[in-house]
Amino acid sequence: MRPLTEEETKTLFQKLAEYMGRSVERLINRSDERHCFRLIKDRVYYISESVMKTSTSINKDNLLHCGTCLGKFTKSGKFRLHITALDYLSQYSKYKVWLKPSAEMSFLYGNNVLKSGLARITESTPQYAGVVVYNLADIPLGFGVIAQTTETCKELDPTANVVLHQADVGEFLRGLEEDMF
């Protein structure tokens, strides 16, 4: 377990800023306790400083996970968010999308969101911005990238893609956890 390098931190914050905007600062400077990011085997973990200090007593070969896995760095150096980051993304997300009940299962099976499945969308959402996807009961289902602006969505064909799927809570059920952990 080691701290992130400057380049890794910059890449991580750029990816988180796509979904959270300036609220990334709130992840580190929380009111309850300070938190930090640590790297274990190409995976970035979000962990409180007290737990991090306690975990230093464990041999690094025996330490598998510590904290919440936010994602991993690919071999090319890009950062890919995992569904385990959804709790933090949903708390601080800048742009949100709500789905109709008929579109929920399609999204949870890994498909993009069509215009016909869109219930509501945050006003003034720019194209290719990161969005958190909710059902109508305000339960976060996953996250993705918006394919069209809010204004463009109003004139789209019902079969046009509105949200490009990135991750959803159905990944646990589909057996994709080998990539996650």
Salt bridges, closest charged atoms under 4 A:
GLU8 OE2 - ARG2 NH2 2.87
ASP32 OD2 - ARG30 NH2 2.92
GLU49 OE2 - ARG34 NE 3.64
ASP168 OD2 - HIS165 NE2 2.36
ASP168 OD1 - ARG174 NH1 3.13
ASP179 OD1 - LYS72 NZ 3.34
